[in-house]
Amino acid sequence: MPSAVCGLRSSFMNHTDHVNLLRNGITQQGGQWADFGSGSGAFTLALRELIGADAKIFSIDQDAASLREQERAFQQSFPNSNVHFLRADFTRELKLPPLDGIVMANALHFFKHKEAVLKHVREFLKARGVFILVEYNVDVGNMWVPHPLSFETFRKLAPRAGFSEPRLLATVPSRFLREFFAAATQRVEI
């Protein structure tokens, strides 16, 4: 997955936009969270702002340069953070503790078979753990966003992958493909 592209896309939004997309999906500070496909860390920084300094964050991306960029950004913005930068493919086996929440922003649209990816991601969450998805709110993509999914499509897909019915958190206009949406759902036992 080209994480540099993910970072570039989210760079058209600012930090306040990133925070506002996630805000209504995070009900308490602390805990153990991950950002899957974190790119240059725009949403990882937003997550840190919302869950606080006592939280533990795992920032996971395949691109080492993007992770180094994140590390520098954390040193500037949140130097006293408990963040672990992991160069890895989140669709493979990862050694993570059971997570209270996962953020996945602009990463799922790289996968054609989304249900399998979501079922895999679900396994990292504690019971009732929160999954926040940020994506383009369209079902037809382009060469840079090959397999997007609208909120309506995610509403149908999430329960099949072992999640509760998603709730729409926020939308923000995009220069590409209309708008972004953020949605939250929880792991349910199936």
C-alpha positions in Angstrom: 0.0 0.0 0.0 1.5 3.3 -1.0 1.4 5.1 2.4 3.1 8.2 1.0 0.0 8.7 -1.2 -2.2 8.3 1.9 -0.2 11.0 3.7 -0.4 13.3 0.7 -4.1 12.9 0.4 -4.8 13.7 4.0 -2.4 16.7 3.9 -5.2 18.7 2.1 -6.9 18.7 5.5 -5.4 20.2 8.5 -4.9 18.9 12.0 -8.2 20.3 13.2 -10.0 18.5 10.4 -8.3 15.2 11.4 -9.2 15.7 15.1 -12.8 16.6 14.2 -13.2 13.5 12.1 -12.2 11.2 15.0 -13.6 13.2 17.9 -17.1 11.7 18.3 -15.7 8.2 18.1 -13.5 8.5 21.1 -15.4 8.5 24.4 -12.5 8.3 26.9 -8.8 9.0 27.2 -6.1 6.4 27.7 -6.1 2.8 26.7 -4.2 1.0 23.9 -4.9 2.1 20.3 -3.4 1.6 16.9 -3.4 3.5 13.6 -3.3 0.9 10.8 -1.8 2.2 7.6 -0.7 5.4 9.4 1.2 7.0 6.5 2.9 10.2 7.6 0.9 10.2 10.8 -1.8 12.9 10.4 -4.5 10.8 12.0 -2.0 9.3 14.5 -1.3 12.8 15.8 -5.1 13.5 15.9 -5.6 10.3 17.8 -2.9 11.2 20.3 -4.6 14.6 20.9 -7.9 12.9 21.7 -6.7 10.0 23.8 -4.1 11.8 25.8 -0.5 11.3 27.1 -1.4 8.2 29.2 -2.5 6.2 26.2 -0.3 3.7 24.3 -0.4 4.1 20.5 0.9 1.7 17.9 1.5 3.4 14.6 1.7 0.8 11.9 2.8 1.4 8.3 5.0 -0.4 5.7 6.9 2.7 4.7 9.9 3.5 6.9 10.3 7.1 5.7 6.7 7.8 6.6 7.3 6.4 10.1 10.4 8.6 10.5 8.3 11.6 9.5 5.8 10.7 12.1 8.5 10.3 14.8 9.7 13.9 14.0 6.2 15.2 14.1 5.6 13.6 17.5 8.8 15.0 18.9 7.6 18.5 17.9 3.9 18.2 18.9 3.7 15.5 21.6 7.2 14.8 22.9 5.9 12.9 26.0 3.9 10.3 24.1 3.8 6.5 24.5 3.9 5.8 20.8 5.5 2.8 19.0 6.3 3.1 15.3 6.1 -0.3 13.7 7.1 -1.0 10.1 4.7 -3.7 9.2 1.8 -4.8 7.0 -1.3 -4.7 9.2 -3.0 -7.4 7.0 -0.4 -9.9 8.4 0.2 -11.3 11.8 1.2 -8.6 14.3 2.3 -8.9 17.9 0.0 -6.4 19.6 -1.8 -6.4 22.9 -5.6 -6.5 22.7 -6.6 -3.0 21.6 -9.2 -0.6 22.9 -9.4 1.0 19.5 -8.1 1.1 15.9 -8.1 4.0 13.5 -7.8 3.2 9.8 -7.7 6.3 7.6 -7.4 6.1 3.8 -6.0 2.6 3.9 -9.0 0.3 3.3 -9.5 1.6 -0.2 -6.4 -0.2 -1.4 -8.1 -3.6 -0.8 -10.6 -5.2 -3.1 -11.7 -7.8 -0.6 -12.5 -5.5 2.3 -14.5 -8.0 4.4 -11.5 -10.3 4.9 -9.3 -7.3 5.9 -12.0 -6.1 8.4 -12.3 -9.6 9.9 -8.5 -9.6 10.4 -8.4 -6.1 11.9 -11.3 -7.1 14.2 -9.2 -9.8 15.8 -6.8 -7.1 17.3 -9.6 -5.5 19.3 -10.9 -6.2 22.7 -14.6 -7.1 23.1 -16.5 -3.9 22.3 -13.3 -2.3 21.0 -13.8 0.7 18.8 -12.9 0.7 15.1 -12.9 4.2 13.4 -12.8 4.2 9.6 -11.9 7.3 7.6 -12.5 7.0 3.8 -13.6 8.7 0.7 -17.4 8.7 0.6 -17.8 7.1 -2.8 -18.0 3.6 -4.3 -16.1 4.3 -7.5 -12.5 5.1 -7.4 -9.5 5.9 -9.6 -5.9 4.8 -10.0 -4.9 6.4 -6.7 -8.0 5.2 -4.7 -8.7 1.9 -6.4 -11.4 0.5 -4.2 -13.2 3.1 -2.1 -16.4 2.5 -0.1 -19.1 4.9 0.8 -20.5 5.1 4.3 -23.6 3.3 3.1 -21.5 0.5 1.8 -19.5 0.3 5.0 -22.9 0.2 6.9 -23.7 -3.1 5.1 -20.2 -4.5 5.3 -19.3 -3.9 8.9 -21.8 -6.4 10.5 -20.7 -9.1 8.1 -17.2 -8.6 9.4 -18.1 -8.9 13.1 -18.8 -5.2 13.9 -21.9 -3.4 15.2 -23.8 -1.1 12.8 -21.5 1.9 12.2 -22.5 5.4 13.0 -21.4 8.3 11.0 -19.2 10.6 13.0 -18.4 13.4 10.5 -17.7 14.4 7.0 -15.3 16.9 5.4 -15.1 18.0 1.8 -12.3 16.6 -0.3 -10.5 18.0 -3.3 -10.8 14.5 -4.8 -13.8 12.2 -4.9 -16.3 14.5 -3.2 -15.8 14.1 0.6 -14.3 12.0 3.4 -16.4 10.3 6.1 -15.5 9.0 9.5 -17.5 6.2 11.0 -17.2 4.3 14.3 -18.3 0.8 15.1 -17.4 -1.8 17.8 -16.3 -5.4 17.8 -19.2 -7.7 18.6 -19.0 -11.4 19.3 -20.2 -13.5 16.4 
